[in-house]
């Protein structure tokens, strides 16, 4: 199985995954996984899902303020990927091949 299809299968097996999670599952560099995700996105097969981060980390943060946590900045949304079912793919995004007809 090619790595491209391994990314597909990982997304099919899980509801949502970040590129870091896929990279860990497949033991690949995150940049490689992100390139493959962009390929699948260009084909209309995956979509990004914005994950909302906690507004207040409170108990897990020693300062009680998210401004000093190690979490991503509030303006940087955490992004996950989701595999789209065939019924969700726009009709124009699927490429088909029709061999030329010879008389």
Secondary structure, DSSP 8 states (H G I E B T S, - for coil): --HHHHHHHHHHHSS-B-HHHHHHHHT--HHHHHHHHHHHHHTTSEEEEEE---S--GGG-TTS-GGGSSS--TTS-EEEEEE--GGGS-GGG----------
